[in-house]
Amino acid sequence: MRNNDHWLKLLSILGVAALVGCAGPSHKSGVPVGTRPFGQIADGTVVDCYTLCNRNGAEARIITYGGLVISLKVPDRNGQMGDVVLGYDKLDDYVKNNPFFGALVGRCLGHVDDV
């Protein structure tokens, strides 16, 4: 993995944290948030899932496989929590089928593949 990949992951996580509005190291239920293993890709790289939440119950889950947002639970106008992100439950599905679910950034003009 390149050094720049680590910065991309960190910036992705911080960006979603700003979106969700993290309140600190624990969810309103008192359950600590942090990381958990999400899977492992073919080359042996372990993929973790970071969970961020705020005092209102909003919760974001981001994996270190491309900084993908795999879940974003937010309250609707009636206060009912719902996941507003389309995605998969398992890492293998993200590796095999890559429709760019949860991508924080997309393709852009001038990319090497666009030439």
C-alpha positions, 0 to 999 in steps of 0.5 A: 500500500502506498503512503498516500493511501493512508492519508486518503483514508484519514481524510475520508474518515475525517470528512465523514466525521464532519458530516455526521458531527462526531460527539466524541469517543462513545455513542449515546448508548455508551457503547465505545466506537472505533474500529473492527475487522471487516475482512481481508483482501487477496493480497493479505491486507486487512480491511477495518471498519471505522464507526463514528457517531454523534450524540443524536444517534447518527452513525457512519461506518467507513472501511479502509478499502478505498475509504468507502462509506458502507453505512450512514444511519441518520434520523428522518423527520420523525426521528426514526433511524434509517440507513441512507447508503446503498452497499454490501454487507461483506468485503468480498462483494465490494471486491468482486462487484465494484459499482462505486457504492459508498465512494467519497470521490468519483472518476474525473477527467484527465485520469490515466484510464480516460486517455 
